[in-house]
Amino acid sequence: MTRSYRVAIFNDTRRTSHYGCEIVMETLISNLRERGIEPTFFWPMGEDWRGREEVAAALRTVDAVIVNGEGSIHHSARRDRAHYLTEIAAFARTTANIPSFLINSSLFELEPAIIDNLRHFDAIYLRESRSLAALEGSGIEAAIVPDLTLLTPCPKPTGPRTGMLGTDSVKADLATRLKRLSKARGWDYSRLTHAAFPSRAEHALREYLRRGAKWLHAVLTGRNTRNRKRFVAWLATHQLLCTGRFHAVTLALATHTPFLALASNTPKISGLLEDVFGHDSRVVSLSTLEAVSDPSAHIFSATEEVALTTFLESARIRADAMFDAIHSRLDSARASQAH
């Protein structure tokens, strides 16, 4: 019989109303629940948990901590988020004697203090191989499990792909250039954030009201109100995606949509593509994007298609192994407590 467990999730990225982040959290929660692991406490992205009494109280009610790292743990010399997200593991152990897992994470340019924080995690799962460089020489082991958005089912085509889609970038200047380029070329365009009507079942009252107000404002001002499922289906109708967003790339891969990408704020896109294809030639300069005119010139080659199909199959296998390993670790922890 499958045992049931309760976990706390830190770095809940749903508050950003970002397609990729919402899909990550949806996938994370559903895979945990399939294994009898119920998330009962969520700490939102961008908020420091240190000194918050409710965090210590919550940790005493759960069996483990899961940190959804995503793209939050990098450039620690100037980003406090890299500190408090990695400090939670030691705090969970000393406060409640429970294990912690860092999953779905990229790592880049970390100070020695952050590396020491990582030693307290019971297991670390990184999104792409380049992130292993941040751990080089530390003796810390980590497994590669690709981003959870890559488990997104590919929509069935309703017709031939047509046209091009541009998205924004985490870098504000590139986001502006991409929006202007899309308008000038007549491409479809979308930010990776949206204002879809909220679900009362998914959100606490305060968050539900915040999202409802955002959705109403978007409707009145004509902004994007497409939800994550509609976005993925829409993305899959295009011949080519031009983007500066990591999660736009992962969703393009999941839907077999050809793409060209600008580098993000860390080498995570290049790292992912090297894992998929063995090269990152689809990471290009802005001038290259500005010169694109024929989307058919950038379709996936037969070799890329084979590599992509193999990679997506591997991503599911690795994700299943990760969630199974977390469940197994919780079984071991409970057995130890029983003795």
Secondary structure, 3 states (H helix, E strand, C coil): CCCCEEEEEEEEHHHHCEHHHHHHHHHHHHHHHHCCEEEEEEEECCCCCCCCHHHHHHHCCCCEEEEEEEEEEECCCCCHHHHHHHHHHHHHHHHHCCCEEEEEEEEECCCHHHHHHHCCCCEEEECCHHHHHHHCCCCCCCEECCCHHHHCCCCCCCCCCCCEEEEEECCHHHHHHHHHHHHHHCCEEECCECCCCCCCCCCCHHHHHHHHHHHHHHHHHCCCCCCHHHHHHHHCCCCEEEEECHHHHHHHHHCCCCEEECCCCCCHHHHHHHHHHCCCCCECCHHHHHCCCCHHHHCCCHHHHHHHHHHHHHHHHHHHHHHHHHHHHHHHHHHHHHC
